[in-house]
Structures are given as structure tokens and as C-alpha cells.
Amino acid sequence: MDEVPVPSYASTRDVSVPRELLSQVIGQDSAIEIIRKAASQKRNVLLIGPPGVGKSMLAAAMAEVLPFSRLEDLLVYPNEADPNNPKIVAVAAGEGKKILENSKLDFKSQEDNARNLSLLLSLGWFILSFALWKLGWVPDVVYAATLILGGFLFIGSTLGWQMRVRSGGPVPKLLVDNSERRSAPFLEATGARAGSLLGDIRHDPLQSGGLGTPAHLRVEPGMIHRANGGVLFLDEIATLSAKSQQELLTAMQEKKYSITGQSEMSSGAMTRTEPVPCDFVLVAAGNYGDLERVHPALRSRIRGYGYEVYLNLDMEDSVENRFRISQFVAQEVKKDGKIPHFSRESMEEIIFEARRRAGKKNKLTLRLRDLGGLVRAAGDIARERGHRLVVPEDVLEAKRTSRTLEQQMVDLMISEKKDYLVYLTEGSAVGRVNGLAVSGEGDAGMIMPIEAEISPAQSSEEGKIIATGKLGEIAREAVQNVSVIIKRLSGKDISRHDIHVQFLQSYSGVEGDSASISVVSAVISALEAIPIKQSLAMTGSLSVRGEVLPVGGVTAKVSAAIKAGFKEVIVPYANVKDIVLSPETASRIRVIPVHTLTDVLEHAFEKSTASRRILSALKRMVDVSVSRKIKEELSIKPLPA
């Protein structure tokens, strides 16, 4: 395939922003193709992916490319035969407002005539009574009675007029007004309650004596009705109750849905309109872990009459895609309207950050909402400093000031643990290892000191592995696997010993198996009384055959080791190219890639007769047929400082 020519630019001011919203979506080429196809055929779509990868933008873009059909205005009229069953009338867009205005004028004219007539009749009554009394045809008592009766007639006609005005008479209510629309409606119903989504009847406590508001004037349309002929977007679909999801499914199937009171305790529950048109395209979105809370019938409807799309989390680190990141920044600058454009040099810093946040080799992150936060922070700093363009120094300052809460908290924890010697950065210790972990979404690395101790078994049958430190299910299972690994690799009988493993001050909890090599190293160190270097930190998963497997969040973990003051860090060989650090930062630590547990212990143990003996035994016991071949081809060497 031929390479796409990428234009050069001096700043993001030179980068054109596409007018079509769908073309502004970055890195989701497959999803864009499906959205175009779904729009042309009016299919429903389920978008799955973490926050910030473009789900809401794809939904809005679908409304933009949806074939524009004839939209309708919806009117609700009173039903004289059954006031609690208001009538629904659909007319061409723009006609609803005209009908409403004409109805109001007609009603006003009728009311003016009725009011004038009542006033004339009352005035005539008083004049007639006065004339009869003045002529002496009626006595004073009768005259007084006629005045009182006239007053009652006047008050009665006035109250009747006011009640008629309150009732609205035959004037309809305009439920949905599409007179100003020139494209398909787009409604975002994320977090909407049942009444807001499905429509509701406003509560009115005055339902007796004709003082209450008529039923048809209390009808409120839902977003499913406002989205008629367009797109209804529901992010975090799993947060919608099962009942609301079922009602939504009914509306999708029938393409019409009656509006009724959503609260059974409300007077509105007595009112139910005729079916209201709601022919919309549903774009639902959520995270993969939330799928189990999506109603099976609703998901089946989407899958049977539409598409399910899993959005990309990253894209290839290519020249073309780097330019797409520049396009994204140009879009953010234009959308914000308050920050300056970015120079080419500052864009290099943004692209570097996109590589770092991807957490994978040769990838750029597509969590662009978070990246957009950095763009705005850098723009604010540049504007505060009076810069016409954002320069690299502004981006670097933004990185320091716009850290996530997890990063701020972890940095504070690293500083406090170092001050109180919770972990050591020099010397050596038996049974003690500096592990590495991540907090939040994998962008905040943290130091996880681990200690192991061996004691006689409390049970006469067999020893146990006792782990403490608020471990999650996966982390606890990883610790349990240690006994298998140690039995196989060390050849020692540990059935008469209890192995105690403590994750020191792990208040936020530990999950995952990336501490496996740390736990095994600490246990073998305690079993053999071999000191481990404390100037070294490590991370890596471990198979039961002793092979070191890749883990996530390596860049954040190595960055944490640098902040903590460690001189060396052990990482799985497969993760080496995932580490994205600036040259200045990388020069502050020695990264040691490893294939097997033997490689880990060779670098972690202090050199001694005991360490040479155990390493020699491990090399004979570990099945390294795969690892040996890799080592022969690539040879394991520490990365240069």
C-alpha cells in the first residue's frame, strides 16, 4: 500500500480541520466505516470502549451523515371523550408552530367575545335594575336584591372565564418542534432518568373542582420522542435500569411509545397519551465490563438489526498517525477558542506524551479526551505567559501541573515511604524486594516493598503460604502459585514451613500478577538467606516454568523507580520497547530486561557462594528450551544508562 503524503506544518494553525465531524474522529477507521454504513441503512450501533476514545463524537457524527428525511412536529390535543387519554397529531416540521399560534388566536378571540358579552350582560342588568328602581316600579328591597344577584352573576362569569383560560380550551400543546432543524436530530440521553428518557406527565395536586391543569398540557415528551427521525445516544448504557432498558426496547420495536406518568404515586399515572412516534436510530455505548448489565433482549435487538463495535485504544506510531495527533490538537484549539495554536516543536512533546500514554511499543494512545486536557492546560499556560504559540516549555509545565489525582497521591506516597524508610534504595537485605505497581488507569507508578519470612509450619500436615496486604483475587492466586514455582525451581521441600509474604503498607490494595517475580525472589532469598540488592526494583509476571512474562504499565513503573531513587530496574524482555522515557530521564536508571527467573536472580542477588550455588541449581532445573533459543539469537544485555 502506498504511503499517504503528510503535509508539513510550522504550527497547528497550518493544519486544516475537516468540516465533517466524522472526519475529525482520530484512529477509529473501522468504526467510521461502520458508522457510515449504519447511517445509510439506519441501523442501531453499540460502541464499546473506555472513556475518551471517541464514542460520543462518533454518535454525533452519525446524526450528521444520517439521510435527512421529512421531520415532523408533534402536537397533543385534549380528548373530550376521555380527558386522561390525550390525542397525538403529527404534522410536517414547521406546521406545528403555525397551528399552535392559530389556535391561540382563535381561542383568544373567543375568550374576548365571551368576556365582553359577560361584561355587557352584567352592566345591562345593573342599568335595568337602576332604571326600574328609579321609575318606582320596584321597591328598595327588590332593588337591593337585584344588585346582589347582579354581583353574583358578575363574579360567576369572571371565575368561569378564568377557569376556561386556565384549561387552555381547545388549544393544543406543541410536544416536539422541528421547525428550525436542518439536519437529523441528535439527543444525548446519558444519565437520563426514566421520565426524561421515556416522557412523563407533570404532577398536579389540584385535580378536583376543575382547578387543575388539563391532562394534555401536563404531557412532557421524552428524549426518545425528541429524537424521532434522528439519533438517540446513550452512553454508559449499563447504568440504565433493567425496566427502562425494556421500555426502550419496546419503543425501538414499535417505533412509537405512549407517554404516561413514571411515578405510580403521582396523579399523572392516570394519564396515558395515544402512541407517540419515536422512530430513532440508537447509538449505545459503554465499557466491556458493563456488557453483562445490558438487557439481553436489547443487545440482541442491536446485534440483529445493527452493529457492535469495539473501539481501538491505540494506533500505530507512524508519520501519518503523528500528523493525525496534530490534527486532533488543531481541532481542540478551534473547539476551545481560548488557547493559542501549538508550534511544531511543542507538538513533538504532545506526540511523545501520546507514545508514553499508549503503554505499548510503536503505538500512540487514542484516549484523546485525557490528551485534550494536557492540550488545554498547556494552552492556558502559554496564554498566561503571553506566548503567541504554545512552546515546548509550556507543555512540560502543563505535564507537571495537570497530573491526575492518582499521580499526585502516588508521588506523595513515594516521598513519604522514602522518608520513613518503608523501602530502601541502597545496601542489601534478606527476604526483601522492591516491587513495582500501578495505580488508577495504569498511569501512576508506585513502589511496592515486599518482605518474605520462613517459619516452622503450624500445621502437622503441610506448610502454608500466608499473604497479607489487601490483595485482590488475581494477586492472591499469583502468590499461591509461588509454592509450585519454588518446589520446581529450588528443589526444596517447603511442606514443613510456612511462608509469610507481606506487601508493606499496600493501603490501596494490590491486584494483578505483575509482582510474581518480586514475591518469588523474596521467598527464595528468605529460604536461602541470600541478600537482595536494595538499589534495584523489579516488575514481571512469572509462569510455573520460570519464564518471565510481560506486564502492563511499564513506563509508569520505571518512572516511579526513577523518582524513588533506584539505580536499576528489572523488566520483562518483551516490555523493553514499551518503555517511553525522555533521554534525560532514561539516563538516570539502568533498565535490565530478563527472560527467566534465573536472569532475575542473577541481577538481584548479591554475589556470594550461596548465590552461585542456587543459581547453578536453578539453571539445571528450569526448562529454558524456548528461552535459550531467544537468548542465543538476541543475547540479554542491560540497556545502556
Salt bridges, closest charged atoms under 4 A:
GLU20 OE1 - ARG36 NH2 2.71
ASP29 OD1 - ARG324 NH1 3.29
GLU95 OE2 - LYS98 NZ 3.75
GLU111 OE2 - ARG164 NE 2.34
ASP112 OD2 - LYS108 NZ 3.26
ASP112 OD1 - ARG115 NH2 2.73
ASP177 OD2 - LYS97 NZ 3.59
GLU220 OE2 - LYS173 NZ 3.05
GLU220 OE2 - ARG202 NE 2.79
ASP279 OD1 - LYS255 NZ 3.44
ASP290 OD1 - ARG293 NH2 3.03
GLU308 OE2 - ARG299 NE 2.74
GLU308 OE2 - ARG303 NH1 3.63
ASP314 OD2 - LYS360 NZ 3.56
GLU316 OE2 - LYS363 NZ 2.65
ASP317 OD1 - ARG322 NE 2.73
ASP317 OD2 - ARG355 NE 3.52
GLU320 OE2 - ARG324 NH2 3.65
GLU332 OE2 - LYS335 NZ 3.33
GLU332 OE1 - ARG376 NH1 2.61
GLU348 OE2 - ARG344 NE 3.78
GLU349 OE1 - LYS399 NZ 3.56
GLU353 OE2 - ARG356 NH2 2.63
GLU353 OE2 - ARG357 NE 2.90
GLU353 OE1 - LYS399 NZ 3.35
ASP394 OD1 - ARG385 NH1 2.92
ASP394 OD2 - HIS387 ND1 2.91
GLU397 OE1 - ARG400 NH2 2.82
ASP411 OD2 - ARG403 NH1 2.40
ASP411 OD1 - LYS563 NZ 3.21
GLU441 OE1 - ARG367 NH1 3.28
ASP443 OD1 - ARG356 NH1 3.20
GLU451 OE2 - ARG432 NH1 2.38
GLU528 OE2 - LYS492 NZ 3.71
GLU528 OE1 - ARG613 NH2 3.33
GLU568 OE2 - ARG590 NH1 2.57
ASP599 OD1 - LYS631 NZ 3.52
GLU602 OE2 - LYS619 NZ 2.88
ASP623 OD2 - ARG545 NH2 2.00
